């Protein structure tokens, strides 16, 4: 062995060991995802997600560390509510709030209001009628890694979603304290997170004035009976039920009532989908016109089986999943075991709440040895259902019918 | 004999690393218990009982391969995000990386000049990308 080679091996060996030790020390022993039923569907051969434990969080799948992008493992979706410590995390900039003092924290209401107002945590909790709701929320880019061709952005599988019970004050009631002036068209929301540079656009998202005043949205100070985790928006978070989580501004600190629509990067460039009737486009000829994404499409997701599965003949497969929509209400979930030729109704669990997900299940005994393609599709009260093929360049609001491969052996 | 000795040394070494790893995790888990929030405190009593919440974030930044453009990447891109953002992406063609880096400048206001932008794109393509297929390159030569 030549000296050069030996030195090289020594150097790389040491590097590997020191990296490993560093990982151990920081608590993220790189239990890199080994397939976990994802390899087929991801297909990049480049799954670098590791498990990591962030403050107030249990072990979650880490897509990125700064800002944290943490994905919930699927098995948490076998329960009606997603625990706070397992709830997914997504921020835009590294400058996220890490310290909040409730004695000094204030949420400001400014802009086209009669009385610019500052409210403390206790004000929000005591001056307004508390409202409770269970609501589903989902990152606009959830399931992005399944798009083909692949698109840039956080490569989530199905775990950037969750269902939680919130208590808070109605946004309408809070706005009434400040008094919305006539001529207001939008209300926009900012949190404590800050952009890293003067030139970077502050994360801020608007709702139309009618939407903001319709009584549905709440400013939540309680999540699953506890204070919100810091990474999920402590101390208060806007809950816009039925709408994608990009509108659920975390660590809400500033509400601006506007007489002109807000224009920023987050409205005009990001979080937009093709303006085509089905919001789908041809990868080779992307649509020129786009619109902001808004509410959750109707969608069913397999929770079990999580990935491709092998069964012995005669065994029964317990299929479970969740279905979500914009609040009209899931009315039907069907499962196909023959790749979409015939469909069987799955059993729906009780309705948890208007804007909650709805759970569904089915036991299936494959009739004979062979390969099967399972699919699931949801339909809501408005008749909205799912299709087998869709694509958009941002990898947003995925609602394509999901597929699971099953192999039955002797 | 020589081989046996080397193997024995390796086994001892492996065991040492493994025990250090397990110790590292256990230590970390103990630390997690001291997170200053406990579910027992009702939200109603929060302001008086535990008015300050503070967390400490740990970084898990991976090392990036050396090469031309590494420094530009390490200085500019990491202002807003960890290199993990790149690692998590698929192996994109040059066209996609070009658009992504440009989005960081135009959309997110990254202070990257045109020359550095090219350097960073070259760097990303060199270890986490691929050149455009010929047909694509023709239409996107700018």
Interface residues (C-beta under 8 A of the other chain):
Chain A: X17 X19 X20 X21 X23 X24 X25 X26 X27 X28 X29 X44 X46 X48 X49 X50 X52 X53 X54 X55 X56 X62 X63 X64 X65 X66 X67 X68 X69 X93 X94 X96 X98 X99 X100 X101 X102 X103 X120 X121 X122 X125 X150 X152 X154 X155 X167 X195 X196 X197 X198 X199 X200 X201 X221 X222 X225 X226 X227 X229 X230 X231 X234 X235 X265 X269 X270
Chain B: X17 X20 X21 X23 X24 X25 X27 X28 X29 X31 X32 X35 X37 X39 X41 X43 X44 X46 X47 X51 X52 X53 X54 X55 X56 X57 X58 X59 X60 X61 X62 X63 X79 X80 X81 X82 X84 X85 X87 X88 X89 X90 X91 X92 X96 X99 X100 X103 X107 X108 X109 X110 X111
